[in-house]
Structure formats: C-alpha cells, structure tokens
Amino acid sequence: MTSLAGGIVRFGPFELDPRRGEVRKNGTKVKVQDQPYRVLLLLLDRQGEIVTRDELKKVLWADDTFVDFDHSLNATVNRLREILRDSAANPRFVETVPRRGYRFIAPVERTEEAPELQAPALVVASSIPASPNYKIWIAVAFLTALSIAVLIWLRPRSTEGFSRRIPLTTYPGVEVDPAFSPDGSQVAFAWNGGESSKKDLDVFLKVAGDENPRRLTATPENDDNPAWSPDGRHIGFARWISNTRVEYLLVSPLGNSEQTLWESRAPATGRTYGRCLAWMPDSKAVVLVTRDSEDAPDRLVWLSLESRERRPLTSPPAGITGDTAVAVSPDGRALVFARVITYGSADLYLLRMSPEGQPLGEPRRLTSAAGMEMDPAWTPDGQSVIYAAGPVSSNTRLWKLDAWAGNKPLEFGAADIDARSVALDPRGGRMAYMVKRYSANIWSLDLMTGTRPLSPLRLIASNSINQMPDYSPDGNAIAFESTRTGAREIWTCGRDGSGMTQLTHFQADTGAPRWSPDGSRIAFFSNFHGNREIYSINVESRAWTRITDDPADDAEPAWSRDGRCIYFTSDRSGRRTTWKIPSGGGQPRPVADGGEFTAGESSDGRSLYYARKSGSTPALWSISLHGGGATKIVDSFVQRNTAVVSDGVYFVPASEPYRILYRDFATGRTRELLTMGGYPAWGLAVSPDERTLLFSQEGEVSSDLVLLEGLK
C-alpha cells in the first residue's frame, strides 16, 4: 500500500513500526484498530501532501463493499484523531482539507530500514537438487506461507460491515429504546410525540414498511424501556411515576389493558445507563432494576410473572450507585449489566445463572475503561455483547465484546457516533440503535436588576454542549467545558462571551474547570491517562500538571481559599468521599463522608460545602474544617447545580418545574429567581461581585432510531 515497509517512523511522542504493525507512544504500545492504522500509514507515507478521500476509500474498502463511505471514513479519521489526542479544530497531526481530503502536517523522522526477512523462494521441480531433503524445503515454504496467512487472519479486525443503513424513525422530538419483536417484523420504542422536548414519553409500535406508528400507552408519566417477551405475547415497560417511584407493567402488542408487574423505589441510576427490564427466555419471569431503600444501591432482582416471587440477583457494595442496564443471554444462562460507581463511571459485569434463575457465584467484571460502559445487548448466538461506551454526555461509540473469552473489545465502527440504546434482531443480521442530538448553552442572569421576573441572556451557545461555568477571581473571564470540537474539553472566554479559546486538547473526557484563587491556574478532571484524575493547567503557558495518580476515579475539583489545596471526590476508599490534596500534588487525605460534588469552601474558609448522595439526587451539606459535625443545607438538588456565596446558596431543586432558588443562611428563607425554560445542564456560577449568575440549560433535544441491515 505504501513505501513504509521497514523503518520506524517517529512523529511527536509517537512512533509507528510498519514491520510489527504497531503504534507506540513514549515507548508504550497504543491500541489502534485496523482501519485507523491504514489511514495513518498512508498519511505518514505522504507527509505534507493531500491524501484525497477517494484514495482513502480505495485503501479501506474493496470495490464490492457496501457501506456509507463518507460516514464511515469520517468515523475512521475521528478514531485516529482520538488515538493521537489530536483536534480537528487545532490539528497537530492530521489536518482536514475541506472538500478534498486530509494531510499529515507534523514533522516525521524515518529511521533506517531493518534487514528484511527473506521468505523461502518457491522453485520449480526441475531446479530442485536430486535429494530427499527437497520435500523438507517444500514443507517449510508451505508452512511459512500458511503461518503468515493464519497470522493475517487472526489479526484483530474491525467489526464493520453492513449492506444498508436505514433511518428507522425520523419523527420530530425524541425516540428512544428500540426493541425488536421475536420475529423481527415490528419494533417497539418510546417517543414523546414530537410536540416538545419536554413532553412525556409513551410506548409506540412500528411495523416494517409502515411510517405510522401505533400508540400503546398514553399517560402523563414517562413510559419507556419497552421489551418484548420471547413468546411475543407481551411488551414490558417502565413507568416513572415520580422521581422516587417506578412501576413495571405489561401491555399486549395489540394495545389491550395494562397489567402491573411491580412497583418500587425509582432506581438511582434512572434511565441513563440502559434498560431496567429484561425477559427470561421462557417468558415466565423478568429481571428488574430496583432499590430497597433511599440510601441503598440499585440492584437486580428476578421476578416470576405467575407467583410474583422476587429473588435478588446482585448485591452491590454500599456506597456506589448500583447495578442497572440489564440484558439476559438468549439461553438464559447469564446476564450482563452495568455496575455504576458514581455518575459517569460504570463498567459491565457478567453473572452466570441456573436454568431456574438462581445466581451462580459472584459477577465477573468484563470492562475496565474510564467513562461509562452501558446499554449492553446480546448477539443472537449468545456469544458476544454489543454496548455503548464513552464520556458522560456525548461521543459514545458502540463496541463488541466476547462475553466468555475475555478478549479485548473491538470498536463497532459501522455505527454512528453518539449511538445508544442498542437492540439486535433475534433472528440475526440487523441492529437498531438511537442517535441522540442535543445541546446545552450557558446563560447569564443579572441579580441586581429590579425588574421581575428576571430575564436571562444567552451568553455561550453552540450546537454542542457548553456547561460547568466558573468565573475567574477578577470576574473578567469564564472557564467552562464544551464538546464543540468533539471530545469534552476546557475552554475560556471573556465575561461577555467573546474571545473563545480552547485551553485543553486532551481529546479525552475532560471537565469541571475551577479557577485558582490567584487566577493563574485552572483545576479540572480528565481521563487522559485512563481513569479520571485531577489536573491543573497554567492559563498563560498552557503547561498542565497531573495532581492525582491513583487507580481510583477522581473528579470534581475545588480550590481552598488560600490556593494551597484542592478538594476532590474519589472512590479510592471503596465509596464516594471528599478528599483534600496539596495543589502541587502529594498525599491526599479524606475530609468528608460523601462526595458526589464539591461546591467549595465558605467565604471565610472555615467550612466546606459538598454533596452527599440522598436517594436518587444529591443533598448539599456543610462541614466545619476545624472539627464538628456535618449540617444539611439543601435537601435535594439537580447534580452539580449549586453555587455558594457569602450569605447563602443558589441551587436548582430536583423537581419540576425546574427553578433557580436562593436560600439565605441567616434567615433560612428561600426565594425564587427564575423558572428555567429547559432542563438544567451542569453548573451554576456567581461572579465575584455577586451581581451576575451563570447557569447552563439544555436546548431542544432530539433523537432518531437507525437500522443497520446485513450485519456481518
């Protein structure tokens, strides 16, 4: 394909060894899938030149391959940029040449080629010496060629390959949770009807070839998670009665009256990570996600449809969010689920089961990746699981994992970026999933105006996610997290929203920026090195420092008032707690029991405000840094939506309609500032002079369902 046949090629911290087919970063091997590797090889060979999209297509796919070439090529280049920690907006390695192709722009160093290994030559019979050894030489040549062929065959391959990508639904609004009927002729899904992004979901049924879906449920509550019974007689689903209660029900595909299976406390994991209901193969029992008490983690239970007998399947450790996103294997001998440590951190586990639905041993961990591993679905042969993985808010991708062999997962490159809610046709060959599209913008609110009601001004906006704002100490700049270049990164701008500047280029899940008291640095978390760690970056030089280095999940930094320490949340003790570490790095120590979020120190530096889990939502607490007990300040609020000021706290309660409230510490009185016009995203911030409040709010949310046919 290229002339890079032997020598090692070096660029930046990376080196490519064509003979071994390896890419290394600072001497450590980096996992690169087949297609991104081939793109990199061609770009390096043509360093400085434009490689057209047509040239890349010919390298990646044979003439008789049927794929969405433009979509798949874009996805391949995006994966290469992620591996190289590169940015499309500010490239260091791969530059996009609009409407033409790509160019490798970094300097490249080529070493001398190593001596090439000579394969045994194939010779005609007349030139072989009359010796009995000639049969040995033929055997050696044959075995060598066979070995090479076997090695090529066994090399990890991309799981891409399909004949058609078809929009399954293109309705206005939000469509989620596709589920195939046992014969594959119908798909159940949840839809909000398209009138508004805030309208509640109901369960609908779509017949192949018919663009008019049939409604199965119609209630003021959210109905979702539809799941067909294997015998095709019922569709199970979840009805979210409130923030604290969920009801599991059955409905006939014909739309007859509903039947209640079970009502329980609403899972703390909510609808974020995947399905809360799955059928056993005999259609006589289901597996549900429930929660025993307000402070207990979510767990999986087996429920008989006939007797209503309940049997616990998992016992997650105390202090974590719990088990959810359940998928039962086609033969019923195992289930896969997501174990959520805290919001944004989840891995997949496998639990073996007896034919009677009894758990056999403890769950076995299948994945160990930073971020969220969620939405698992079994392949029809019961061998593998396809699931979504990625950061909290966007850029999820689909992966395929052999659930029994323990191999590393392969990226399912045929699917869209931001794919979720995977469903596989029980007959094989087809897959449906959801692609969600939404944005979040940062708004400002003048707290000094005498006009009521207050009128917010949209300050930072794009078609991506912008959230977690934080004012600089002088009030002249704002730091925030944004996905406008793909991955979640740290950005800064002026107090009026001008002068947008990307501060980090980690191409990793990076967020929660907090300014240091002197304004010279910004602390944040990132999974750049694998798991989430705490970092700080110099605003002027852009030099960053890794503050924590631990296998645990560290997040949500906040500076002490004197700038000498950084608070953060971590699960390093086995449960989520709040820790404190010197701002230059060092030995951390725990300071508070609970650590969903760190609001920061009081204005006098004598107290620490932090979030502690309270059911499915966090509560805000205060603890004296000079000894003494903790005091609850706010009973319940939307995650990451508090801002403590000198005399009180701004917060968004975890109930609809969503409002921004202020509670005065001295009087204990609460007053309303604003009823929000959308669902709250993450982050409240108040300017140092306490005249302006920033908040983040989701824009219109939409999602569609996609169908892939002819999967290979």
Secondary structure as UniProt FT lines:
FT   STRAND          9..11
FT   TURN            12..13
FT   STRAND          14..17
FT   TURN            18..21
FT   STRAND          22..25
FT   TURN            26..27
FT   STRAND          28..30
FT   HELIX           34..45
FT   TURN            46..48
FT   STRAND          50..52
FT   HELIX           53..60
FT   TURN            63..64
FT   HELIX           69..83
FT   TURN            84..85
FT   STRAND          94..97
FT   TURN            98..100
FT   STRAND          101..104
FT   STRAND          109..110
FT   HELIX           125..127
FT   TURN            132..133
FT   HELIX           134..154
FT   STRAND          164..167
FT   STRAND          174..180
FT   TURN            182..183
FT   STRAND          186..191
FT   TURN            193..194
FT   TURN            197..198
FT   STRAND          202..207
FT   TURN            208..209
FT   STRAND          214..215
FT   STRAND          222..228
FT   TURN            230..231
FT   STRAND          235..240
FT   STRAND          245..251
FT   TURN            253..254
FT   STRAND          259..265
FT   TURN            268..271
FT   STRAND          277..279
FT   TURN            281..282
FT   STRAND          285..290
FT   TURN            294..295
FT   STRAND          298..304
FT   TURN            305..307
FT   STRAND          310..312
FT   TURN            318..319
FT   STRAND          322..328
FT   TURN            330..331
FT   STRAND          334..342
FT   TURN            343..344
FT   STRAND          345..353
FT   TURN            355..356
FT   STRAND          359..365
FT   STRAND          372..378
FT   TURN            380..381
FT   STRAND          384..390
FT   STRAND          397..402
FT   TURN            403..405
FT   STRAND          410..411
FT   TURN            413..414
FT   TURN            417..418
FT   STRAND          419..424
FT   TURN            426..427
FT   STRAND          430..437
FT   STRAND          440..446
FT   STRAND          457..460
FT   STRAND          465..471
FT   TURN            473..474
FT   STRAND          477..482
FT   TURN            484..485
FT   STRAND          489..494
FT   TURN            495..496
FT   STRAND          501..502
FT   STRAND          510..515
FT   TURN            517..518
FT   STRAND          521..526
FT   TURN            528..529
FT   STRAND          533..538
FT   TURN            539..541
FT   STRAND          544..546
FT   STRAND          554..559
FT   TURN            561..562
FT   STRAND          565..570
FT   TURN            572..573
FT   STRAND          577..582
FT   TURN            583..584
FT   STRAND          589..592
FT   STRAND          597..601
FT   TURN            603..604
FT   STRAND          607..614
FT   TURN            615..616
FT   STRAND          617..624
FT   TURN            625..626
FT   STRAND          630..634
FT   TURN            639..640
FT   STRAND          642..644
FT   STRAND          648..651
FT   STRAND          659..664
FT   TURN            665..667
FT   STRAND          670..675
FT   STRAND          680..686
FT   TURN            688..689
FT   STRAND          692..698
FT   STRAND          702..709
//
